[in-house]
Each structure stands twice: as C-alpha cells, then as structure tokens.
Amino acid sequence: MAPPFKSKSTQSHPQATGSATTATSSSSQSPATRPLILLISLNAEVSTGLVGIDQQLCSALDKHAETIQSVTTQATLKHLSANPKPTACLITHPSITEDGKVIGKLKEYVTNGGRMIVGFSEFLNRLTLPQFAPFFRHWDLPWEVGAYHRSTFALNPAGIPHPLRPKKLFEAYSMKSTSLKNVQPKDKVYLPVSTSHVEDRSGNRGEPLTGALLNECPAAWTRVGQGYLGYVGDVNDEEESTRLVLEMCGITIAPGDLGPRECAVGLNIQPGRPTEAIMETCAERQLMVRTKKNYPPLRAREDEVAARAVKRANFSRQKRLVAESRKEAVWCSAQ
C-alpha cells in the first residue's frame, strides 16, 4: 500500500470532525461540477492525507474530484445525508461491517441512486473470510468469497455491465485477487477464460483454471435499486484495477492523470541484514486507443477473443518481469 497522499488543502483533525477533505485540485473543473467522492474509513487513523488507497488513485482523485474521507460514524451519516449526495462512496476499511447505522444509511444511499465500491483497498486486506457473505447480504446479494490466487483475467466477453465503458479499461491483465462466487454472468466485469492459469509472482503459469473456478470472478458490478454496487478483488493495487475503480466512480481520466507508481521488483537478501524490497518507480501504462472497428458486434467466437487477450496480457507481463529481473541482477552485482 502506498503512503498516504499529501493533499494540498488543510486537513481537519479526525478527532475533531471525523473527516479529512481534499478541497483543491489541478483540474480546470469548478468544485460545483466535479464529482464528490466519499471515502468511508471508519476507525482508520487519518492525520495528513487520504489513507487506505494507492498513490495513483489519489493522484486521479485530486485532479478530477472533491474528496472527503470520513473516519467516524457521526461524520459518515452527515455526509450521506448531505445535499448534494456523494457521487460515489469508496469503502476503505472493514469496520463498517460492525456499524449498523452506517450500513443502513449506505443501503438507503445506494438504492436511491448512489454508487458504492468495495474490495480494492485496506477493506479487502483486513476483511475476514466469514465477513464476506454477511456483508453482501445487506444488499440482498448472494455473493460469497471464492478462491485467492494470481491469474490473468479478461473483460467479460459477453459485455461488461452498464454503464461501465470497455474502452476505458484494459482488455485483460494479471492480478492477485480474492474472487467472488455466485455472481450473475451479466454482473461480471473481469473473469477467467479458457487460457487462464494460476500464476506465480514471476509470471510462470501453473495449473489451468477449470470447473467451478471458471465461474468465479475478481470484479463485479451490479444494480441495487436505482444505484450500483461494485467489487474489485485485487489485493495489490494493480494499475488496471485503479482504472476500474475510477470507472465505477464515473470518473473519466486522461493520459498522465494516474502518474507513476512505486513497484516492488525484487528482494535484497544479504547475510546478517534484514530483507528489503527493491523498489522502482514505474511509469503510468498507457491504455490502447481502440477505434470502433475494434468493437464488432458480439459473435459466437467472443470467448476466443477474450482467450487471446489473456494470452497477450500474460505474455506482456512476463516480458516486464524478465526486464525487471535483469535490472535486479545488475543492481545486486553492483552491491
């Protein structure tokens, strides 16, 4: 997890108001026209910036949204009752599962047209397995926790849920994720296909995903009343997942809005010294611009198209990992 984002605005102390607000941005939009994003982080320790989300997501929110982070029940209920309502709510801490008042207000907010996204942040890293199903039952969803592994997943070849836009997302990518069971096919955003395998951290493919594993998904988006609930099961803040979270929030970004990110490319292991991660600044990956001819009507071979997309994404990731390992070897030999 990246360090807290340093907002350019004055931060209010969480003990005093229960929220921290990012009130300024490099965006040319006025505060009245930018979306309002509420980060609900009950019981999280907030002092100098937004916590629980990664560096690139913070960068994009700073450019395109008014962002409020709420860490107390009272502040959260206040923001959910305000007018205008938040454009979207990001749940970044699982303490919400124990707060019936906030759950009730969130259900009212979503069913009346709001958007709520969970799973991509500290919420997922701290949520216990027995808490998954009861949490989603609040929204009358049968979703349950599925497998936990790394694999390459593709956009739903039958079409992704409305109003998400496929041209704003990577067609396939590798992520280590906690998948969901019992998700309706129409609600799956990314899913495994016939060429998906369990992968190790080096990108090597292991056993293929078969049987029930092919029915699970690491990212879902469904209608709840007049609103939407989204889940992103990525546990490592992959850049492609950050784009998905922003798309679920209804935020359109331009090239460069995410900025660079700090990536762990290896480990420095030396006798008698603590093991340290080798970090490297990775540039923002550019999303391929597709023309209309790249989006033919759905046809019988759509699954084959998704399978090829997974192969391309897996090959691309392996090339990056090989390049990073060579850099690591050079770095270690120089020590």
C-alpha positions in Angstrom: 0.0 0.0 0.0 1.3 3.4 -0.9 1.9 6.0 1.7 -0.9 8.5 2.4 -1.5 11.1 -0.3 -0.4 14.6 0.7 -3.3 16.8 0.0 -2.7 20.4 -1.0 -5.5 21.6 1.3 -5.6 22.0 5.0 -6.6 18.7 6.7 -9.1 18.8 9.5 -8.2 16.7 12.5 -10.1 13.4 12.6 -10.8 13.6 16.3 -12.5 17.0 15.8 -14.7 16.4 12.8 -14.3 12.8 11.8 -13.2 13.7 8.2 -10.3 14.9 6.1 -11.1 16.8 3.0 -9.2 17.4 -0.2 -10.6 20.7 -1.4 -8.2 21.7 -4.1 -7.2 20.2 -7.4 -5.2 20.8 -10.6 -8.4 20.1 -12.6 -9.9 23.0 -14.5 -13.4 22.0 -13.4 -15.0 24.1 -10.7 -15.9 22.4 -7.4 -19.5 22.7 -8.3 -19.1 20.5 -11.4 -16.6 17.9 -10.1 -17.9 14.6 -8.6 -17.9 14.3 -4.9 -16.2 11.1 -3.7 -16.7 9.9 -0.1 -14.1 7.6 1.3 -15.6 5.8 4.3 -12.7 4.6 6.6 -14.3 4.0 10.0 -11.7 3.7 12.8 -8.8 4.4 10.4 -6.1 6.7 11.6 -6.1 9.8 9.4 -3.7 12.7 10.1 -2.1 14.2 7.0 -3.8 12.6 3.9 -6.0 10.0 2.4 -5.3 6.5 3.7 -6.3 3.1 2.5 -5.9 3.7 -1.2 -3.0 3.7 -3.6 -0.9 6.5 -4.9 -2.3 6.5 -8.4 -5.9 6.5 -7.3 -5.1 9.5 -5.0 -3.5 11.3 -7.9 -6.5 10.9 -10.2 -9.0 11.9 -7.5 -7.0 15.0 -6.8 -7.3 16.0 -10.4 -10.9 15.2 -11.0 -12.9 15.1 -7.8 -13.7 16.7 -4.5 -12.7 14.0 -2.0 -13.8 13.6 1.6 -12.5 10.9 4.0 -14.8 10.1 6.9 -13.5 8.1 9.9 -16.4 8.3 12.4 -20.0 7.1 12.4 -21.3 10.7 13.0 -19.3 12.2 10.1 -20.3 9.4 7.7 -24.0 9.8 8.5 -23.7 13.5 8.0 -22.0 13.2 4.6 -24.5 10.6 3.4 -27.4 12.8 4.4 -26.0 16.0 2.8 -27.3 17.6 -0.3 -26.0 17.1 -2.9 -25.2 13.4 -2.1 -21.8 11.9 -2.9 -21.3 10.8 -6.5 -19.7 7.6 -5.2 -18.6 6.0 -1.9 -15.4 4.0 -1.6 -15.3 1.7 1.4 -11.7 1.5 2.5 -11.9 -0.1 6.0 -13.9 -3.2 7.1 -15.0 -1.6 10.4 -18.1 -0.6 8.6 -19.4 -4.2 8.8 -19.9 -3.7 12.5 -21.7 -0.4 12.3 -25.4 -1.0 11.7 -26.3 2.7 11.4 -23.8 3.3 8.6 -24.8 0.1 6.8 -28.5 1.2 6.9 -27.7 4.7 5.6 -25.5 3.3 2.9 -28.2 0.9 1.8 -30.6 3.8 1.5 -28.0 5.8 -0.4 -27.3 3.1 -2.9 -30.9 2.1 -3.5 -31.8 5.7 -4.2 -29.1 6.0 -7.0 -25.7 6.1 -5.3 -22.6 4.1 -6.2 -20.6 2.1 -3.6 -17.3 0.4 -4.4 -15.6 -2.1 -2.1 -12.7 -4.6 -2.1 -9.7 -2.8 -3.7 -8.2 -1.3 -0.5 -7.5 -2.0 3.1 -11.1 -3.1 3.3 -10.2 -6.3 1.4 -6.9 -6.8 3.1 -8.5 -6.7 6.6 -11.9 -8.3 5.9 -12.1 -11.8 7.4 -13.4 -14.6 5.2 -16.5 -15.2 7.4 -17.5 -11.5 7.0 -17.8 -11.6 3.1 -21.2 -13.2 2.7 -23.0 -11.4 5.6 -21.7 -8.0 4.3 -23.2 -8.6 0.8 -26.5 -9.9 2.3 -27.2 -6.4 3.4 -27.7 -5.6 -0.3 -29.6 -8.8 -0.9 -26.7 -10.3 -2.9 -25.7 -14.0 -2.8 -22.0 -13.2 -3.3 -19.6 -15.3 -1.3 -15.8 -15.4 -1.0 -14.1 -17.6 -3.6 -10.5 -18.5 -4.5 -7.4 -16.5 -3.7 -4.7 -16.6 -6.4 -3.0 -14.7 -9.1 -4.2 -15.2 -12.7 -4.8 -13.2 -15.8 -8.5 -12.2 -16.3 -10.3 -10.8 -19.3 -13.2 -8.3 -19.7 -16.4 -10.2 -19.8 -16.6 -11.4 -23.5 -20.4 -11.2 -23.4 -20.2 -7.5 -22.5 -19.5 -5.7 -19.2 -22.3 -4.3 -17.0 -23.8 -0.9 -17.9 -22.8 1.9 -17.6 -19.1 0.8 -17.4 -17.2 1.5 -20.7 -14.9 -1.2 -22.0 -12.8 1.3 -24.0 -11.7 2.9 -20.6 -10.4 -0.4 -19.3 -7.6 -2.9 -20.1 -9.0 -5.8 -22.0 -7.1 -8.3 -19.8 -4.5 -8.2 -17.0 -2.9 -10.3 -14.3 -3.9 -9.7 -10.7 -3.7 -11.4 -7.4 -7.2 -11.4 -6.1 -9.9 -12.7 -3.9 -12.7 -13.8 -6.3 -16.4 -14.0 -5.7 -18.8 -16.9 -6.0 -22.5 -16.7 -7.1 -22.2 -13.6 -9.3 -24.6 -13.4 -12.1 -22.9 -13.6 -15.6 -24.2 -10.2 -16.6 -22.7 -8.6 -13.4 -19.1 -9.9 -14.1 -16.6 -7.2 -15.2 -13.5 -9.4 -15.4 -13.5 -13.1 -15.4 -11.2 -16.1 -16.1 -11.3 -17.7 -19.5 -10.0 -20.9 -21.1 -6.4 -19.7 -21.2 -6.3 -18.5 -17.6 -3.9 -20.3 -15.3 -2.8 -19.9 -11.7 0.4 -17.8 -11.9 3.4 -17.3 -9.6 4.9 -13.9 -8.8 7.3 -14.4 -11.7 4.5 -14.8 -14.2 5.0 -18.6 -14.7 1.8 -20.4 -15.4 0.7 -23.3 -13.2 -2.5 -25.3 -13.2 -5.2 -24.1 -15.5 -8.4 -22.7 -14.0 -11.1 -25.3 -14.6 -14.5 -26.3 -13.2 -16.0 -24.0 -10.5 -13.1 -21.6 -10.7 -14.2 -20.5 -14.1 -17.5 -19.4 -12.6 -15.9 -17.1 -10.1 -14.9 -13.5 -10.9 -12.5 -11.0 -9.3 -14.5 -7.9 -10.3 -18.3 -7.4 -10.3 -20.8 -4.5 -10.8 -24.5 -4.9 -10.1 -27.6 -2.8 -9.9 -29.0 -2.4 -6.4 -32.3 -0.5 -6.6 -31.6 2.7 -8.5 -27.9 2.6 -7.7 -24.9 0.3 -8.1 -22.5 -1.8 -6.0 -19.0 -2.6 -7.3 -16.4 -5.1 -6.1 -12.7 -5.2 -7.1 -10.9 -8.1 -5.6 -7.3 -7.1 -6.4 -5.1 -7.1 -3.3 -2.0 -5.4 -4.8 -3.3 -2.1 -6.3 -2.6 -3.0 -9.9 -2.8 0.0 -12.2 -5.5 -1.7 -14.3 -7.6 -2.1 -11.1 -7.2 1.6 -10.3 -8.7 2.4 -13.7 -11.6 0.1 -12.9 -12.3 1.8 -9.6 -12.3 5.2 -11.2 -14.6 4.0 -14.0 -17.0 2.7 -11.3 -16.9 6.1 -9.7 -17.9 7.6 -13.1 -14.6 9.5 -13.4 -13.0 9.9 -16.9 -9.2 10.3 -16.8 -6.7 11.5 -19.4 -3.2 10.1 -20.1 -0.9 11.1 -17.3 -3.6 11.5 -14.7 -2.5 8.4 -12.7 1.2 9.3 -12.7 4.0 7.0 -11.7 3.8 4.3 -9.0 6.3 2.6 -6.8 6.7 -1.0 -7.7 8.5 -3.8 -5.8 10.7 -5.5 -8.4 12.6 -7.9 -6.2 14.2 -8.5 -2.8 17.6 -7.6 -1.5 18.8 -10.5 0.6 22.1 -10.2 2.4 23.6 -12.3 5.3 23.0 -10.7 8.6 20.8 -7.9 7.3 17.0 -7.6 7.1 15.5 -8.5 3.8 14.5 -5.3 1.9 12.2 -4.8 -1.1 13.8 -3.4 -4.2 11.6 -0.6 -5.3 11.4 1.1 -8.6 9.3 4.0 -10.0 7.2 2.6 -12.8 5.7 5.0 -15.4 1.9 5.0 -16.0 0.9 2.4 -18.5 -0.9 3.8 -21.5 -4.3 2.4 -22.4 -4.5 1.4 -26.0 -6.8 3.6 -28.0 -9.3 1.5 -29.9 -11.4 2.5 -32.8 -15.0 1.4 -33.5 -13.7 -1.4 -35.8 -12.1 -3.0 -32.8 -15.5 -3.5 -31.2 -17.5 -5.7 -33.6 -21.0 -7.0 -32.6 -20.9 -9.9 -30.2 -20.5 -13.1 -32.1 -20.1 -16.8 -31.4 -16.3 -16.6 -31.2 -16.3 -13.9 -28.4 -14.8 -16.3 -25.9 -11.9 -17.0 -28.3 -11.2 -13.2 -28.5 -11.1 -13.0 -24.7 -8.8 -16.0 -24.5 -6.3 -14.4 -26.9 -6.5 -11.2 -24.9 -5.5 -13.1 -21.8 -2.5 -14.7 -23.7 -1.4 -11.3 -24.8 -1.6 -9.8 -21.3 0.2 -12.7 -19.8 3.0 -12.5 -22.4 3.3 -8.7 -21.9 3.6 -9.2 -18.1 6.2 -11.9 -18.4 8.3 -9.6 -20.6 8.1 -6.8 -18.0 9.0 -9.3 -15.2 12.0 -10.5 -17.2 13.2 -7.0 -17.7 12.8 -6.2 -14.0 14.7 -9.3 -13.0 17.6 -8.3 -15.3 17.7 -4.9 -13.6 17.7 -6.6 -10.2 20.6 -8.8 -11.2 22.6 -5.8 -12.3 21.7 -3.9 -9.1 22.7 -6.9 -6.9 26.0 -7.4 -8.7 26.9 -3.7 -8.2 26.5 -4.0 -4.4 
